[in-house]
Amino acid sequence: MVSKKLKVVNSEGFHMRPASNFAAAMGKYSSDVKIEVNNMEVNAKSVMNLIAACIKFGTEINIVCDGEDEQEALNEAVSMVESGFGEK
């Protein structure tokens, strides 16, 4: 299991477009991918769960990946969040 804490940097947080893109990107990995936020654990492969978590700008999240390709999944997840989903 690997994880990384970081802050959401795009101004709108995990709204529909970034949540959809994030879930699709994580869906190609066999590892479990979760986001820990506000004392919840969210399945990062589910668009609806990501949106329901209300992850806003500046929120600290912990991305946790567990499985065969966990490091690759974490690297992509971190890259997507740190880049602001291309919409800083």
N, C-alpha and C positions, 0 to 999 in steps of 0.2 A: 504494500500500500504506500502511495506517495500522495503528498498534499502540498498546497501552497496557499497562504493568505495574501489577499490583495484587495484593493479598493476599486470599485466600479468607477471608471473615469468618463464615460460618455454621458452627456447631459440628460438623456432620457432614461438611462438605466436599461433594464431588460424589458423593453416594450416588444411589440409583436415581431418586427423584423429581426432584431438581434436575437430574440429568444428562439425564433424559427431557425435562423442560421446556426445558432449555437447547438440546439438540439439535433439538427441534421448532421453537423460536424461530429458531435459526440456519438451519434448513432452508428457511425462506421467503425467504432472500436468495440472489441469484445469485452473490454473491462467495464466494470460498473463505474459510473461517473456521477458523483453527488456534489451538491453545493450546500454547505452548511452556512445558514444565515438566520439571524434573529432567533436563535434557539430552535431552528427547524433544520431538517435534512431533506433536501429537494432532489428528486431524480432529474439530472441534467439532460436526460434524453427525452424528456417530456415537455413540449412547448407549453401546455396548459399548466403544468406544475411550476415552470419557470415564471410564467406571467402571474399566477396566483400568489407567488412568494413576494410580489411587490418589491423587487430589488431595484432600488433607485440610485441615482448619482451619489457617490461618496460612501455608499454602504460597503462595509468590510465583509468580504465573503471568504470562505475557505473551500477551495476546490479539492475534492478527494477522489482519487482514482485507484481502483483495485482490480488487478487481473493481469493477463498475459502481456497486454500492450499498454500498461498503466502509464509508463513514462512518456510515451508518444502522445497519449490522450491528454495528459497533464500539460505537456509542452504546447499543444495546439490550443487547449482551453485558456491557458495563461496568455498566450499570444493574442487570442481574440479579445479577451477582456482588456489587456493592457493597451491594445491598439484602439480601444473605444469602439470596436465593431466597425471601424472605418468612418465613424461619424462624430468624433470628438467635437 
